[in-house]
Amino acid sequence: MLKQRSFLIETLTALGLILAPFVLPHLGFAPNTVNRILVWGLFGLGFDILFGFTGLLSFGQSAFYGTGGFVAAYLLTRAGFPNVLLALVIGMIAAAVVGYLVGLIALRRTGIYFAMITVAIAEVFFFVEFNPLSGWTGGENGLPGVPTPSFNLGFTTVHFTTGWSLYQFLALCYFVGVVIALRIVRSPVGAILSAIRDNPLRATAVGHNIHGYKLAAFVIAAAYAGFAGGLLGVLQAFMPPDAFTFDTSGQLVMQTAIGGRATLFGPLVGAAVWLFLQDFLQAALGLGAAWKLVLGTVFVLLVCFLRRGIVGGLEDLYRFIVGKWSRPAVTSPPAVASSLGAAANPKAAPISAQPRKSAARTGPILQATGLTKRYGGLLANSDIDFTVAHGELRGIIGPNGAGKSTFFKMLTCEVPPTSGTIVFEGRDITGTSVTDVCQHGLTKSYQVNQLFTGLTVRENIVIAALAKLRGKFRLDLFRSLDSIPGLNAQVARTLELVNLAARPDTPVSELAYGEKRRLEIGLALATSPSLLLLDEPLAGMSPQERVETVKLLKSISRDRTMIIIDHDMDALFELAGRITVLQEGRVLVEGSPDEIKKSAAVQEAYLGGVHGVIDP
């Protein structure tokens, strides 16, 4: 059933492209307008993977659009290249190579800085096209004479000239682009891109190389842009210099926002609205240059009242009609959601944790020596020696400001120590990245929930399990999630372990706080860590939720090494076999729960000199 449904979108797309020439003329669409919509729609497919699915807003896509277009046009007009399709592919490859090089620079920054870098790079490309490379690009004159494609079938030659004839070629290119894009967003890579969009910090913490995946998305978007740029030259029989302008990038962003991001078809719908209104306002109403004012107003209204765009609004309407209306902050793309939908099989999942195997199961699993962390003149931790044995459940307590969180962050390599070393399972991990540490088997849950809020419970666990099963980076762009060995069982086992098996398809935004805390722990467990660090897992819980979570922690501690920080000393004394007390960034005392309760030093730290016995 799932396999049949997975081809539904492709089938409907093909049907729509076949019917378009018979339907759209009656709606006032000229063939040239429809062809332009297809070119912009193909351009937008790659941009939607970058912006909608990965969350990277680039204003520099015109650089790749123009690069692919001018490389293909140069080959066809001045180099005498005979094959139009091959020239388009070469232009696409050139744009992808340029995208890779630009991505290495631009992705060194995030947020608004990334967007501004892409703007600057687009402007550089525009300047280069008009000046140093004008001998190859034609400068302000562009490259005229770009031929249309033709194919020799042996018994006949098929020519695609203009109008509805060229539409057939463009529609085929768009359909292939949609099929490839759907395969990408349904793949493990597509699932991880959605996770990066929602919470890049947590995607890194569960073991994914997010820089590599961001760069992959950037190159994919550049490749789509390059091929679409080549099609622009074919469509117009002329490669225009304005392909490099900022206006091209801005128009792409606006079309995607109008149609709906993270839908793949949003850019096509947005292009249809944009180009139809442009032609209508200029030709039918005779507004001239004032069409931009009207179209800008339409854009503002659509963005304000349809925040997920036209396609997103239609999806919400469909959910409302079928009684599945929900209002998550960021919805999971349908293509990704359908692929993750079969990622659990509770009947096949034993209710037990399965930590990854290590070479030695005795002796210390973690040794920290002389750990010190300074922030300027502030000493957060000072000369901490800390050793945890295999199979131990260690508790860490201390007053507020004792340096517990900083110490945890050093152990998981979120922050580098100023001095000291950390050895995990015989390997010196000091200075190692968070991603690599997780891949080695050391994972933590966060004090403040770090979840993928736009995804469901099951999809959250899938993201973490993929890091364990595939490693930190793999470009299996056309692989199905269901084909990954062990994924279904790993997801189902983790859901059972954290008591969320009954709510796998629930959006994270609809979970109660206690359920979110259990899911937070589940994300760490799904990576099958050999050492699990839990940062205040009981924080903010009601008494009943605390009781349930303590039972959960007892369950997952079997055959697993754990370190827990928490202010709930009653629960920690019940759980841990050994307690480490931190005060002012140093180890104050270490011992069994009974020894800690009776320690005068601990009484002094917590009660300010009022001695006695801590009686939970």
N, C-alpha and C positions, 0 to 999 in steps of 0.2 A: 504493500500500500504506500509506504514512504517513498519507494523508488518511483512509483507511478506519479505521485504528487510532486516529486522533485523536478519533473519535466513539464509541469503545468505552466509555469511562467514562460518557459521557452516556447511552448506550443502556442500560447496566447499571443506572444510577441510576433511569432511568424504569421499567425492569422491576421493580426492587426496590420502588419506591413503589407500583406497581400491585398487586404481590403482597402487600404488607404487611398490608392489611386481612384477607386470607384466612389468613395464616400467624401473625401476632403474637398474635391472641386465644388460639390454642392454646398459646402460650408464657407466658400469664398477663398479657399487656399489655392494660390497659383502653384504650378509645378516647381518653379524656381524657389518659391518660399518653402515648400515641403522639403526640397533637397537641402536647402540651407539649415532647416531644422534638424535634419539627420546628421549633418556635419557637426553642428553645435551639440547635438545629443551624444554623439560619439566622443567629442571633446570632453563633455561633462561626465561621461562614465568613469574615466580615470580620475577626474577631479573629485568625484563623489567618493571614490575609494579613499582618496587622500584626506578630504575634508569631512565627509559625512561619516565614514567608517573609522578613520584613524584620528580625527579631530585636529588635523593640521591645516590651518587656513593659510593658503598661499595666494599671493597676489602677483606671482611671477610666472604663471602658466603660459603667458604669451611668448616667453622666451623659447619654450620648447615647441609651441605651436608654430612659431615662425621658423625655428631651426629645421624641424621636420619638413615643413612646407618648402622652404627655399632649397634644401638639399635635394628633395625630389624634383622640384622645378628646374634646378640647374642641370641635373642629370638628363632631364627630358628635353630641355630647350637648347642648352649650349654644349653638353657633352655627347649629344646624339644617342642617348640611351634608348633602346627600342621598346623595352617592356615597362608599361606604366605601373602595373601592380608591383613588380620587383623594385622599381624606383621608390614607390610609396613605402615598401618594407625597409629599404635602405634608409630612407628619411626617418622612419620610426626608430630604427636602431641608433641613428646618429642622435636623435633627440633623447633616447634612453641613456646613451653614454654621457651626454651633456648633463642630463638630470642626475646621474650618479655623481658626477664631479661637483655639481652645484649643491647637491644634497649633503655631501661631506662637509661643506662649509656652512650651509644654512641650518642644518640640524644640530649644530653645536649650541644653538640657543633655542629657547622655547617661547610660546606665547606671542606677545606683541613683537618681541625682538626677532623671532623667526619670520613673522609676516613682513616686517620692515626690511629684513635682509632680502627676501624674495622680491620686494618692490625694487630695491636698489639693483639687484641682478637683472631684472627685466629692463630697467632703464639702461644699464650697461649694454645689453644685447641690442637694444634699439639704436643706441649711438654707434655701435660697431657696424651694424647693418647699413647705416646711412653714410658712414665715413670710411674707415679702413677697408671694409669689405664691399664697398659699393661697386667695384669692378666685377664682382661675382654675383651680387644680389640685385644689381641694377639701381641701387640707391632709392631715390624717391620715385623712380619710374617702375620699380619692380621688375618681374620677369614675365613678359607676355609670351603667348604661343604655347602654353602648356596643353598637350594633347589629351583627348579622352581615351579611355581604355578600349581595347578590342581583344578578342580571344579567338584563336584559330582552333576550331574543333575537328579539323581534318576534312570533314565533308562540307563545312561551311565556316564562315567567319562572322562572329557576333560583334557588332559595333554598338557601343553605348555613347550616344552623341549628346543630346541635351534633353531638357524637360523630363517627361515620364520615362523616356528611354534610359537616361542616366540614372533616374531614380532606382531602377532595378539593381544597378551596381552599388549604389550608395546604400540601399536597403539591405543588400546582402552583407556589405561591410559592417553595417550597424548591428545586424543580427549576430554575426560572428563575434563582434565586440561584446554584446550582451551575454552571449553564452560563456565567453571567457570570464567576464566580470562576475557572473553568477557562480561559476566554479571557484573563483578566488574567494568570494565572500562566504561560501559554504565550506571552505577548506579549514583546516586547523589555523592557517595563517589568518584567514578572515576573522575567525573567532578571537584570535589574539589581538588583531587590530582593533576590534570593538572594545576589548578590555583596556587597551592602551588609551583609547578615547575617553573611557569612563574614569580610569584611575591608573595612570602610568606608574605611580609609586608602588602600588600593590602588584602590578604586573611585573615589575622588576623584582619585588621581594619574593614572589613565588618562583622565580628562576628563569624569567624570559629576558632575552637580550633586546630590550625595546628599541635601542638605537638601530640595530640591524633591521628590525621589522619596519620602523619608520622610514629608513632609507629604501627598503624594498617598495613600500607604498609610494614613495616619492618617485622612484624610477618607473613604476607601473603607470602612474599619472602622466609622467613625461612621455612615455611610449605612446599612450593613447593620444596625447596632445600632438605629438609628431605626426602620427598617421592622419589625424583629423586635419592638420595643417596641409599635408599633401593633398587631401581630398578637396580642400578649399581651392587650391590652384587648379585642380582638374575641373571643379564645378564652374569656376569663373574663366577658365582658359587663360588665367593670368594670376601670378602670385603677387598679391599686393603688399607693400611695405607696412601697412597699418596692422598686419598680423602681429607685429612686435610691440604694439603700443599698449600702454597701461589700460586704455579703454577696453581692449579685448579681454584682459584678465578681469577687470571690474564687471564687465557684462556677464562673463561666465559665473562669477560669484553670485550676482543678482539673479540670474536664471536658475541657478541651483537652489537658492533660497526661496524663490517663488514656487518652483515645482516641488521642493521637499528634499532635504538632504538625507543621506543614508537610506535611500530607496532605489537607487540606480536609475529609475525612470523619471525622477524629479527633474534632472537637467533637460531631458527631452520635452517634458510638459512645459517647463519654464521657458525653453527656447521657443516653443510653439506660441505661448502667450506673448512673449516679447516681440517676436518677429511679425506675428499677425497684427498686433496692435500698432507696431511701428509702420507697417504698410498701410493699415487702415487709417491711422491718424494722419499720415502724410498725404495719401492719395485720395481717400474718400472725404475726409474732413478738411483737407488743404491747410493743415496747421503749420506746415513747414518745419522749422527748427523747434517750434513750441511742442512738438510731439514728445520731447524728452521730459518736459515739465509734467505733462499728463501721465506719461509712463512711470515717472518717478513717484507720482502720487499713488498710482495703482500699486506700485511695489511696496510703499510704506503701509498702505491699507492691508495688503495681503500678509505682510510680515507681522503686523500688529494683531490681526484677527485670525490668521492661520499660521501659528508659530511653527508648525511642522510642514508648512507648505501645502500645496494643493493635493499632492499624492498622500501626504501624511494625514491631511484632513479627511480624505476619503477613507483611509484605513480606520481612523477613529470613528467615523460614521458607521462603517461596517461593523465594528466591534459593538457599537451602541445598539445597532439593529438586532444583532444576534445575541445580545444580552451579556457580552463579555467586555463591557466598557471599563477601562482602567485608565488612570491618569499618572503614569510614571513620569519622572522628571525627564528621562531620556529613554525612549523605547528601543528595544532590540530590533535590529533590521530583520524583516521577515525571512530573508534567505538564511541568515545565521540561525535564527530561532528554530526554523524547521529542521536544520541540520543537527542542532543540539538536542532536539526533542527526544531522540531515542538513545540518549547517552546514559541511561540507567536501567538496570534490570534487577529490582530488589530480590527476586526469587533466587538469583544466582549469587547473592552477596552474603557471605558470612559476617556476623556482627563481631568483628575483631580487627584490631589495628594490625597493620603489616609494615613495620619499620623496615627501611632498606637494610640489607645485610652488610655488615662490616667485617673486616678481616679478623679482628680480635673482639671478643665479647667480655673480656675481663680487663681490669686495670682502668686507668683514667681515659675518658673519652674527650675531655676538654681540660686544658691547662692554660691558665692565664698567669703570666709572670710580670710583676712590676708595672701593671697597667696604670698609666697616668694620662690625664687629659686636662689640658689648659686651654682656656678661652681668653687670650690676652693675659690680664693679671688675675683672672678668676681660675682657681684650681677646683675643677669639678670632681675629679678622682685622683687619688694619690697612691701610687706604689701598691696596687692591689694584687695579691697572690690568691688564686682561686682555682680549685681543682674539683672536678665532678667525675665520678666513676660510672662505668657502664651500668645501666639499669637503675640508677639512683633517681630519686625524686627530691630535688633540692629546693628549698624555699629561701627567698631573699626578702628581708624586711628592713625597715629603717624609717626614721621620721621624715617628714616632708623636707626636701632639699638635701637629702643624704647622698644623692648622686646615683640612685638606683637606675633611672631611665637612661642616663648617659652611659652607665656601665653596660647595660643591656645592648645599647646601640653599638658600643665598641665590640662586644662579643659577636654580633651579627654583621660587623663591618659596615654599618651604616655611617659611622663616623670613625676616622682613623685615630688611633691613640697617639698622643704626643710622644710617648715612649712606652716600652714594654712589648711583649710578644704574646700571641694567642696560637696555641697548637690544638688542632682538632683532629682526632683519630690519627695522630702521628704526623700530621701535615701542618706546616706553619702557614696559617691563613692571614697573618697580619698584613693589612693593606690590600687584601683581596676584595673584589667587588661583591656587592650584595647578591647579585645574580649567581656568581660562581660559588659563593658560600652556600646558597640554597641548593645548588646542584650537587655540592659535596654532602649534603644531608643535614644542614643546620638551618632551621627555620624558626620564625617567631610569629606570634600573633600580636596585634597592636593594642595599646591601651585605649585609643580612640579608634572605633571601627574603621577599617580601610577595606571597603567592599566595592564590588562592581555594581553600583546602584541601578544602572540601566538594564541589567540582565536579571534573569531569574535565579532562584536558588541553585538549581541543577547546573545552569550555565556558569555560575561562579565556580562551582567545584570542578567543572570541566576545564576551565582555564588553568587552574592550579595543577590538575592531573596531567594536562598536556606537557607542562614543563618537566615533570618527572619522566614521562614516557617518551618524549621526543628530544629532550635536551634543551639547551637554552636558545638555539636558533636552527631552524630548518625551513627551507623554502619548498615545502610540499604543497604548492599552490593549487594543484588539481586533484588532491587526495580527499576522499570523504572521511569525515570524522568517525563514521561507523566502522571504517576499515582499520582503525588503529587498534592493535591487539591489547587487550587488558583495560581499555578505557572505560567500557561499560561497567565492568566489575569494580574497578577502582572508584568510580563515581558513586555507584550504588552502595558500596561498602562504607564510604565516608559519610554519605547521607544517613545511613543507619546508625553509624557510630555517634553522630551529633544529634540524633533524634529529629531529623528533618526529612525523613523518607516520605512522610505523608504530605509534604508541601514542596515537591520538587519544581513545579511550574509556577510557583508564586513569585511575583516580582519582589525584589529585595525591599523596595520602598513600602511594601504592604506588610512586612514582618514586624512583629512586636520586638521591643528592645532586647529581651532575653533571647529571642530566636536569632537576632542579628549577632549577639555575642557568641552564640553557638556556631553560627556560620563563619564568624571570624576565626574561630578555632578550627573549623572544618577546612578552611582554605589552607591553613598551615598543615593539617593532617594529610590532605590530598597529595602533597608532595612526598609522602612517605619518609619523613625525616627520621634520622637516627638520634637526633637531639632536638627536642622541641622546647622553645622558650615562650612562656606565656606572660605577657605584661598586663597585670591587673585584670585577669579574666572575670572577676566578680564585681568590678567597679560599676556602680549605678544600678545594681540589681535589687529587686524586691526580695524579702526574706524567702519566699517560695522559690523564686528563680535561683537564689543562691544555693538552696538545698539541692535543686535539680542539677545545677552546674557542678557542684561538688561531687555528686554521683557520677556525672559525666567524666570529670577529671580523674576520678578513681578508676573508671573503666578504661580510659585511654592510656593510663599510666602502666598498665600491665605490659611487660616486655618492652618498655620504652623508657628512654632517659628523658627526664623533664626538669626544667628549672622554672619556678613560678615566682613572680613578684606580686605581692598583694598587700593591701592594708588590713584585710580581714584576717587577723592573727588566729582567731578561733578556727577558721577553715584551714589556714595554712598549717597550724600545728596538727590538725587532724590528717592532713594529706602528706606532709613532708616527713622524710626520715631524718633529715638534717637541715638545720637553719643557719644561714649566714646573715649577720646583722651589719648593715652599713651605717656609718655616721660621719657626716662632714667629708664624704668622699673616700673614707677609709674603712677597712674591715675592723669592726669593733670587737666582735666575738663570733665564734662558730661552734655549733654543737647540736645535740639532740633537742627536740622540743622541750623536754623536761629541764634540761640544763639551761636553755634560753629563758624559760619561765622564771627560774630561780636566780638568774644572773643579776648581780648588783649593778654591773655596767649597763645592762639593758634597762634596768629600772631607772638608772640615772639619766639615760638618753631619752626615755619616753616620758618619765614622770618628774624630771627635773629635781632628782634627789630624794623623792618620797619612796623609800625602799619597801620592799615586800615581795610577794609572789604574784606574778601575773596569772590570774585564775580565769581561764576562759569559761 
